[in-house]
């Protein structure tokens, strides 16, 4: 099989913490078969989905957040994936990574250090980009968590405030994560969104000016379009904590691919010239879609 494009494997929300210790309480037959396959395959990561189909069939792997809890497990898994698949792995931070009560700033610093020490196998991106050469072509991968702006349901102060209140009241993020030594809150994540959004605008313009022939991939954990929300949840206040409406930016910036996670709802669509992909695995032992999960490979 001859491939001339750049092949990007996309996965998110693997939630390896749900099977890292002892597996699901009531394992399905499909999960038990996955366990046997992983154990039989030399070098395959001991948790996560089956990756045998990616060997020799992808050039970059993107893990779009919620891979596992804590830096060691996230980095160890990404490094194992890179060694097994034979391709660099790009990692962005989800919200669950800090559920061990890590401070976001400490997590990001440690992940940058681990990434820098991996000889290029793992690329941790938070408002950062990485350039990867594939058969004489270059792909620029831009990554950020991209917490939401809470404006999905409207831009009035009352609507934003209600969305932020709902998130603060119901989401585990705001009870288990810290930022700069204090409890995380929606005001902080809204500010972080603004910083990432401005950085993406700057970085895409920079890449376009300096290397217009490069492919551009944007990898975020939170979603950039209302279509990321499951239709049954559309319009709920909490949906504003999962996605922002950046469709105008996508059509203006024209990245080749934008991939994300967080909402546990699969999307494969186009907006203008941009491919939009969300490919979440979900909670092992809880969500039935986990047993059917496979990485998606997009050719640019």
N, C-alpha and C positions, 0 to 999 in steps of 0.2 A: 504494500500500500504506500503510495507516494503522497507526502504531505508538503505543501509549499507554504501554507500559512503558519501563524503562530497559534499553538494550541494551549488554551487556558482551561485548566480544570478548576471548577468552582464548587466549594462546599461551605456550609455554615451550620451553626447550631448543632455541632456534633454531640455536645454535652457528654463527653467521655466520663465525667464525674459520676454519671448514673450507672456505669458498669465497671469503673476502674477498680473498685474494691472487691465486690463479690458478684456483680451482675444483677440483673433484675430479680425481684422477689418471685415472680412467676414467669420464667423465660419461655418465649414462644419457640416452636420448632425451628423457625427461620433463624432466630438468634443463636440457638444451640448449634445449628449448622455453621453459622458464621464463626462461632467460637472454635469449632473444629478446624475450619479452613484456615483461620489465622494461626492456630497452633501448628498446623502442618506446613505452613509456608515459611521458609527461612527468611528472616529479616523483616517480615511483615509486622507492623505495629500490633501490640497485644490488645489494644482497644480500638474502637472506631469502626467505620465501615470497611467493607472489602475493597482493597485498592489494586488487586491483581490486574484489573483491566487497564490501569493507567500506565503500567510499565512500558516505556517506549512509545506511548501514545499521547503524551502531553509534554509541554515545554516549561510550563509554570503551573504551580498549584496555588490557589488562593483559598485561605481559611478566613472567612468573613465574620469572625467573632463567635463567642460562646463555644470555644473548643473544649475548655476544661476550666477548673477552678485553680488559680494560683500560677505563678510564673514557671515553676519547675515543670509542672505537668504539661503546660502549654508548650514550652520550649522543647521538652523531651519528645513530645508527640510530633511536632513539626519537623524536628531534626530526623526522627525515625522515618517519617513520610518521605523526606527529601532523599535520604539514603536508599530507601526501598524503591521509590519511583524513579529516581535518577534525574530530578529536576528541582530547581529552587522553590522554596515554599514561602509565600508572602502571608504574613499574619497581621490582622488588625484586632484590636481589643473590643470584646463585647462587654456587656454589663456583668455577666456571670463570672468572668475571670477574677473579679475582686470580691467575690462572695465569701472568701476566707477572711474578710474584714481587712483586706489590704487597703492601703491608701493608693489612690489612682496614680499619684505622682511617683510613689515608690515603685509600683508595678511597672510603669512605663520606663523608668530609669533602669530597672533590673532587666527588663526585656530588651532594651536597646543594647545593654552590655552583653547579654547572652547572644543576641543576634550578631553583634559585631565579632564575637568570638567563634562563630560557626563556620568560618571560611566561606561565607556566601550562601550556605545552604538554607538558612533562615533569614528572612528580611522582615523585621518588625517595623510597621509603619504607623505612626501617629502624627498627622500633619507632616508627613515626610513622603518622599518618592524614591523609587529605585529604578535603575535602568538595567534591562536584561537584554543581551544580544542572543538572537535565535537565528541561526543559519544566515548570517549577514544582515538581518533586519533587527531593529531595536523596538522594544516595547517599554514604555514608561508606565509604571504602576504607582498610582497615587493612593495613599491609604489614610483613613481616619475613622474613629468611632462614629463621629457625626451625630452626637446626641440631638434630639429634635428641638425645633423652635417653638413647639406647642401652638402653632398657628394653623394646624391642619383643618380645623373646623371653623376658622375665622380669625381675622386680624384685629378685632376689637379688644380693648383691654379686658372687658368682662369675660369674653370667651377664652382668652389666653389664661386669665386668672383661674377660671373654673377648670380648665384642662390641667393646669399645674397643680391645683388643689387635689384633683382626682388622682393624679399620679403620685403625689406625695402621700396620700392617704392609703393607697392600695398596693403600691409597688415595693417589692422587697429591696430594690436598689437603694431606696432612701432610708432603709434601716440597717443595711449591712455594708455599705460602701462609704469610704471617707475620701475627702479631697483636701489636701493641704492641712491635714490634722483636724478637720472638722467634719461633721456629718454631711454627706452629700445632700443637696436639695435641688429642686427644679430650677431655681434661679441660677445656680452654678451650671447645671447642664445646659440651660438655655444660652448662657454666655459662652460655654465651650462650643456649642453649635455655631454661634456667630464667628468665632475664631476659625473653626475648620472650614466654614463656608467661604470666608474671605481668603483663606489660604488656598483652597481649591481654585478659586477664580484666578488668583495670582499665578499659581503653579501651572495651570493649564495654558494660560497666556504665555508664560515663559517657555514652556515646551513647544508650543506652536511657533513662537518666534525663532527659537534656537534650533529646532529639529522638526520641521513640519512633516517629514516623512515617517516619524515614529508613530507606532500605534499607541493609543492612550487607554489605559484601563483604570477605572476608579473602583476601589474596594472600600466599602463602609460597612458598619454593622447595622446602624439604623437606616431606614429606607428613605429614598429621595422622591417618592411618588405615592399618591393616595391609592394607587392600584396595588400597593403592597399589602393593604389591609384586607383580610378575609371579608367577603361580602356580608356575612352574617354579623360582623363586628363594625361595619362601616357606620359612621355617625356616632358611635359611642365616645364619650369623653376621653376614655383611656386610650383611644386610638391615636390621639395626638402625641402620646409618649413613644410611639413606634415609627412614625413616618412624618416627614415634612414634605411640602409641595414644592419641589425644585424642578418641575417640568420645564419652566421657561429657561432655567439655567442649562438644563440638559440639552435643549434644542439650540441654545446659543453656543455652548462650549463644545458640543459634538464629540464627546469621547467615544471611542469605538465600543467600549463595554463598560457598563456600571453594574456591579454585583453587590449584594447586601444580604443580611440575615434578619435576626431578631423577631420578626412577626410569625415565624413558623408557617409561612404560606408561600407555596411555590409560584414563581412568576417566570415566564419566558416570553418576552414581547419586544417590540421595537418602538422607539420614539424618535422620529426623524431618522438620523443615521446611526443612532445608538442602540445597541442590543442591551436589554434590561434582563438581568437574571437574578432570581433568588432561589437557592437550592438548599433548603434546610433539612437536616436529619430529624431533629427533635429529641424528645425525652425517651430513652430506652425503657421499655417496660410499661410505658404510659400511653404514648401516641402510636397507634397502629401503623402509621406511615413509615415508621422507623424501619420496619422489616422490608419495605420496598425501596429503601433509599439507595441511590447510586450517585457517584459524582457525575456532574455534567461537564462535558468538554466542549468549549466554544472555540471555533477556528476564526482567527482574524486575518 
